[in-house]
Structures are given as structure tokens and as C-alpha cells.
Amino acid sequence: MEKFVIDGGVALSGTVTPAGNKNGALPILAASVLTSEEVVIRNVPRIRDVEAMLELLEHLGVTVERRSEHSVALCAAGVTAEAVVEQAIADRIRASFLLAGPLLARFGRAVMPPPGGDVIGRRRLDPHLDAFRALGARDHFQGTDIVLEAEGGRLRAGEVFMDEPSVMATENALMAAALTPGTTVIGNAACEPHVQDLARMLVGMGAEIEGIGSNRLTVHGRDELGGCDHRIAPDHIEIGSFMAMAGMTGGEIRIADTEPADLRMICLVFEKLGLRSHFEGNDLLVPGGQKLLVSRDMGDHVYKVQDGPWPQFPADLTSIAVALATQSEGQVLVHEWMFESRLFFCDKLVSMGAKIHISDPHRALVMGPAPLRGARVESPDIRAGMAVLLAALSAEGRTEIYNIRQIDRGYERIDERVRALGARIERVAVD
């Protein structure tokens, strides 16, 4: 067990390069099961969730070879229909369920233990199962495992319509359809940047996909898919976290090699919270010394940050937006409508001096700016942990953050990287 010890109040400045997208890496790694040929993945983030996925793949029979710090070669030639998804590893990440689509499409059968992951509210598996049923699969429980079987031993192309634009369900449907001969149409699909990245990888493996970036995907699947060499796109959630870090500490941070198209809504919402930024080529610069002032809507109404399916504001940045709002002058209503438990972390910020009123499980009114002070707090999940870390970096005094393995699940070597920007942070062992 480890903790972070942070002496805050330092304006962080410098240049940082974002890691590969965490939520893109997990389905992209899972997609290696779709082929017996070698797949090389570059810009792979070194985080706990990725390591867990690689462990799952190795347990299935995938050969995993580290080519460099951020490049992995995978070959699933040794995976068979009898492959078992290890329950103990699946307990650690929700993305374990992303193996269902590849296994079902390639072998006609998949036995899936219940996935783990952050406890931020109910996270339905129904959209996944509905998609598989639309492609000709049956499902039943075997103890706590979900057994998926394709009628006749092979999925068939068809029409899938999501009852919600679930990211992971769309990814599972995409992977299954890519290895199913014929044309599959996925309606009400998620179209987040990481879904688009997975689709681009599948095209590189031989599938034909129309509508990438939209909520209607047409997949012309193949009998077989080949290997590919794919580079994971930069993580827009991590970029948003570094943007907020600059604003909360008052420093100037240049975020190098971004995908500007993925950041439009993030920049827009943060600008409403008083944080200005601009692009210089593909670099995003957040100027230092900004006085954060919340914009009010016409009629002097309170501005509302509300997450939603892409291209709306990402749910994974809701916690970060709350933290940023604590240092912005004015009132902000944060409406997290997707997950009913995500805002419960606000008590950590309140213990540090933040002025936050929890209206109900989905809404919090943040009143700023509030001087933050150091405290002993715990990270309940990946994004809340990062929000607490941001608060600690901007607070006066010393903060100790426990349960930091949650932060490590989503942010690569975050202590080393913020230390390079001037932060006073140490990783300390805990008995």
C-alpha cells in the first residue's frame, strides 16, 4: 500500500505529453483476440488497468511481448474455444467484459465472469447482451458467470440498436461485427474518441467500417481479420486533468501532441469556468496567472456543467470540473446525470475547505473560490482520486492521499510527471 504526500500551493508550469487513451487502450488490446496474427500496439499507457488487461490476455493464451516502454506485441494464435477469463483478474477492471465480443465472434462461445471496476453507480450489461442477441447469440447464467453462445456456432450479421449509447457495449458490438461476415448496422452507437480509435484499428485489421465518429456505424465484417500496427490516440481525459491543474495552481502548462478535435467541448466548458486555453498547432497552451471567473448564462442564471454522450462533456471529467469550480469565482451547478454515485467524493473536497452543496445524488452546487487546506483523504475511484490530487496541489499545507492505486489505474506515473512540473509530491509506503 502507498500514499501520496503533497505540499501544495505551488504554481505548476512546464510541458507535459499526454499518455495514450486509457479507455482506448483496453478495447484495442482486447481486439487482439480477433486474429491469430501479430498485433502491435503503440503508445500504450503504463497503468494498472492496462496491466490487468494484459494479464487477462496472457491467461487466455495470448503471447504478450513488451517491445518498448509503451509498445506491446500480442499474438492470440494460441487462444482456443476453451479459454477461460480469469475471475480474480476480471474483478479488478470493468473492461474485462470487452473480451466477450472477440471471444464470441471468433469461437462462437464466451464464458464471462462479472466485471469489476469503479463503484460510481449502476453500470448496465444489458446493452452488451442486447447487441449480442441481435447478432444471433443466446445467453444464460452459470453460477455468477454469463455464458454466451452463438446459434450454429457463428454470429450472424444483423441490425443492432442500443437502448443507450453505451461506450463499452458499442465497442463489444464493433469487435463482434468486424469478425462476422456480412453487414451489421449499429444504431444509437457511442462515438467517443476512444470508440473511433478502436474502429480505426479494426479497419487496419481488415474490416470495413462506415460512419466512424457518428452514432450510426455500418460494419462490413470478414471471415478472418489480420494483424496490424496501431498507435493509441492521446487521452483527452488526462489532457482535461492537466488543463484543470494549470488553472487551479495558477501555472502555465503546455500539453503537447494533442488531438484538437477531441477537446472542443472540454475547452468550451472550462472556458465557462474561467479557464482560457488556446492551440498552437497540436499543442494546447493553458496560460498562467489566470483569475478564474464563472460565466453566468443570459438572464444572470447559474451556469450548469452537465455530462452526456459524446460530443457532450465527458462523464469522466465531471469530478475534475467540480475541483476546478472550487477555485472559480461564482456558482456552478454540476449535473452528473449518468452515474448516481460519482459525486459522493465531494465530501473529500469539503474536508479540504471547498464550498459544495450536494442537492441529490446527481447534482452539486459549487461555490467558489474557496481557499483549500491540506487534509488526510482517500481516493474512492480513478477520476475522484485525480480531483482530490488537483485540490491537494492547489491547497495550502500538506495533504496525504490514501488508496492511490485507484489513481494509478488511470494515470501513468502521475507523481513523477507532476513533480517535473514543480509539484512537491512523494509516493510513500504505508504499513
N, C-alpha and C positions, 0 to 999 in steps of 0.2 A: 504494500500500500504506500502511496505517495501523496503529498500535498504540495500546493504552490504557496510560497510565502512572498508577498508583494508589498513593497514600499511605494505607494502611489504618489501622484501629484507631479509627475514628470511629463513634459510635452514630448511625445514620441515623434521622431522625424527620420526620414530616410526613404529608401526604396525597397520594396518587397515584391517578390514574384509569387503569384498565387499558385497553389498546388493544383493538381488535376482534380476534376469534379468528383467528390466522394459519391454522390448519388448517380453519377455516370459510370464510375469505375465498377460498381457492384454488378449491375446487369451486363456490362461489357465483359467482365470476367466470366460471368455465368454463361454467356453466349458461346464461350469456347467449347462447351459440351455439345454444341450443334454439329461439330465436324470432327473427323478423325485426323485432319491435317493440323499442322502447327499454326498457332495464332500468336502473334507478338503484339503486346500492348505496351505503349509508351506513356510517359507522364502519369504513372500510377502513384497515387499518394501513399506514403508510408504511415498508415493509421491503423488503429485496432480493428475497425470493421473490415477493412481490406484484408488484413492478415487472417481474420476469421473466415472470410470467403475463400481465400487461398487454401486454408486448412480443410474446409469442406470439399473443395475440388480435389485436393490430394487424397482425401479419404474415399472419394468416389472412384479414384483410379486415374485422375488427370496427372500427367507429368508436369511439374512446375519448376521452372528454372529461372533464377534471377540473373538477367543479363547485365544489369547495372542497378544503381540505387532505385531508379524509377522505371525500369523496363523489366517486363516479365514475359517469358515464352511459355506457352501452355500447349499440351498435346493430349487430347482426350481419346486417342486411339484405343487405350486400354479400358475405357469405361464400357460396362456391359449392362444388360437389362436388369441384372441382379444387384446393381449398385445401390448402396444404402446411404441416405442422407443422415449423417451423424447427429443424433438428438442433442448431445451435450454441446456441440458447437452451434447448432441451429438456435439454441436457447439464447445465444449472445447477440444475434442480429436478426432483424426482421427480414432483411434481404435474402435470407436462406430460402425463402419461398420463391425466389426468382429462378431457382433450379427446376421448378415444376414444369415450366414451358419447354425448356430444352430437352429434359428427360422424356417427357410425354411425346414430344414431336419425333424424337429420334428412336425411341424404343417402344412407344405405344403404352407405356406404363410408368407411373411415378408414385412412390410412397413418401409422403411429406409429413414430417413432424410439425407441430405447431411452432411458428416462428417467434423469436424473442423481439428485442428492440426497446426503444424508449416508451415509457408509460406517459403518454401525453393525451390520452383519450382513446375511445374506441377506434380501432383501425380494421375495417371490414376486409374479410377474404372473399366475400360474395362476388365482387366484380371479377375476380380471377376465375372463380368456378363457373360463373355465367359465361365467360369468354370460352373456357374450355368446352363447356356443354354445347355452345354454338358451333364448335369445331368437331363435334361428334364424340366427346368424352363423357364417361359416366364417373360418378364419384360416390364414395361411401366411407364411413369411419371404420377403422380397425384399431380399437382402443382409442387413443388420442390422435393417432395418425390419420391423415386424409389419403385415401387410395384413389388414384386417378387412372382410368383405363380407357383407351381409345377403342371404339367399336370396330371390330375387324382387325385390330392391331395397328391401325394407322389413322391419324386425324384426317379429316377432310376439310377442304376449303369451304368457307361459308361467309355469312354476314354476322358480324359482332357489333352489338350496340351496348355501350357501357351505361349503367344506370347512374354512374357518376364518373367524372374524368379522372379516375384513379391512375396515378403515375405508374406504380408497380404493376397494376393489372394490365395497363396498356403495354408495358414492356414485356410482360409474360405473353400477351396475345401476339405482339410483334414477333417475338422469337419463335413461338409455336407456328405462326403462319408462314414465316420465312422458310421453314423446313417442311411445309405441307404443300404438295403440288396443286396448282390452280390459283384462283384469285380470291383473296379474302379482303373484305372491306371492314374496317374498324371505325365505327361512328362514335361521336362524343368522346373521342380519344384525348388523353392528356398530350400536351405539346410543349412541355418544359424543355429547356436547353439540353438536359441530360437524356430525355426521350429522343430528341433529334439526333444526339450524338450516337446513341445505340442504333438508330435507324441507318445512319451513315456507315456504321461498322457492318451492319447486315448487308448493305449494298456492296460493300467491299468483299463480302464473303460470297456474293453471287446472287442474292435476292434482288428483286426489282421493287422499289417502294415509291409510290407517288403520294404527294401531299405532305411531305416532311415539313414540320412547322405549323401544320394546320390541325384541326380537330377531326379530320376525316382522312384516314390512311388507307391506301389501296396497296395490298401486298401481293405480288406475283411470286408465289413460293416455288421452291425447287425440290427435286427428289434428294439432291445432295447439295451441301454447301462446302466451300473450300476454305482454306486458311486465309489470313490477311495480316497486314501490318497496320495497326491503328494507333493514333495518338489521342489521348483523352483531352477534351477541352478544359480550359481553366474553370475553377469553381466560382460561380457567381455569388454563392452564399458566403464563401470565405472573403471574396472581394468586398461585399457589403459589410462584413465584420471589420475589415481593416479601414474602410471608409468611416465607420462609426468610431473606431479607435482614434483616428485623427481628430475628429470633431470633439470627442469627449475629453481628450487630453490637451487639445489646442495646438498640436503639432502639424507639420506638413508631411504628408506621406504620398509618395508616387507608387502606384500599383502598376507594375509592368506587364506587358503582353496579355492584355485582357481581350475579351470579345465584346466590343461596344454594344452590339445589337442585343446582347443578353442583359444589359444593365440599364436599359431605358427607364423602366418603371422604378427600379431601385433608386436611381439618381433623382427621379421626379419626386418620389415620396420623401427622400432625405432632404431634398431642397425645401419642401414644405415644412420640414422640421428645422430649417435654418442652415443646413449644411450644403454649401456650394462645392461643386467639383466641375472639372472640365477635362476633355480628352486632348491629348497631344499624340496624334497617331493612334496607336492601340494602347498607349499608356493612359491611365486615369490619374489625374493630379488632384489631391484634396489640399487646398492652401491652408497654411497655418494661421493661428490667431483669430479664428472666426468667432464672432459673437452670434450664438445660435438664438434665433427668434422664430417662433412658430407662426406660420401664416394662418390667418383666420379666413374662413370661407365668406363669400358675399353675404351681407346681412349680419356680419360680426358673429357668425356661428362657429362653434368649436370644430377644428379640423379633425377628421377621422382617418386613421390608418386601418385599412381592412384588407386582410389577405384573401386570396382566392386562386383558382386555377390560372395557369399561365395564359395570357401575359399579365395577369394581375400581380399584386405584390406577393412575393413568395412567403408561404407559411413559415418556412424555416428561418425567416428574418424577423418574425414578429417579436421574438424575445429581444433581438438586437435593437429593434425600433423602440421598444419600451425603455431599454437602457439609455439610448440616445436622447429620448424625450425627457429623461430626468434632468438633463443638462441644457435643455432648450427653454427659453423664456416663453411662458404661455401654457395653455392647456391642450392636451391631446387625448382623444378617445381612441383607444386601441381595441379593435373588434377582431378577435380571433374566432372566426365562426367555424373553422374546420375541425379544431380539436378542443374538447371541453376541459382538458386538464393542463394545457400548456402554460396558462397564465398563473398557475398556482406558485410558480417560482418567485413571484413578485415579493413574497414575504422576505426573501433574501435581500432584495434591494431596499425594502422598507427598513430592515435592521441596520442598513448602512446609511440611513437618513433620507432615502427617497420618499417623495410625497405621491403615493399611489392609492387610489380608492378602487377596490375590486367591486364592480357593480354586480356581476354574476360570473359564472364560470367562463363566459366568452368575452367579457368586456372589462376594461380597466381604464380609469381616468387618471392620466399622469399630469402632475402639476410641477412645473419647473421654472427656473433652475433650483435644484436643491443641493446644497453642499453635502458631499458624501464623505463618510469617515470609514476607516478600516474596521473590520469585524471578522469573526470566525464564521464561515459559511460553508455550505456543501453544494456540490454540483448535482442537481437531480437528473439532468439529461444533457445531451450534447450542446444544443443551442442555448439553453438556460445557463449552462456552465460557461459558455463564451460570454453571455451577457453579464454574468457575475464577474468574470475576469475583466471585462471592459470597465465595469464600475470600480473594481479594485485598482486598476491602472490610473483612474482619474481621481480616486479618493485621497484624502489626507490621512496619513498614518499607515499602519500595517494591516494587511488582510491575509488571512490564512484560508485557502480554499481546499476542502477535502473532497474525496471521491473524484479526483481529477482523471481517472481512467475514462470517465464519460466524455470529457473534453478531448482526450487522446483518441477517442473513437472517430472523431470527425475533423480534427485539426492536427496537421503534421508538425511535430516538434515546435509547438506554438511558443513554448517558453524560450527556446533558442532564438526564434525568429523575432519575437518582440524585444528580446534583450538586445538584438542587433540594432533595433530602432531606439535604444536608450532606456528601456524599461529596467527597473530594479526588481527582478523576479528570480526566485530559486526554486528548484524542484528538490523536495526534502523527503526522505524516507519516514514513514510513520509505522510505529510498532503495531 
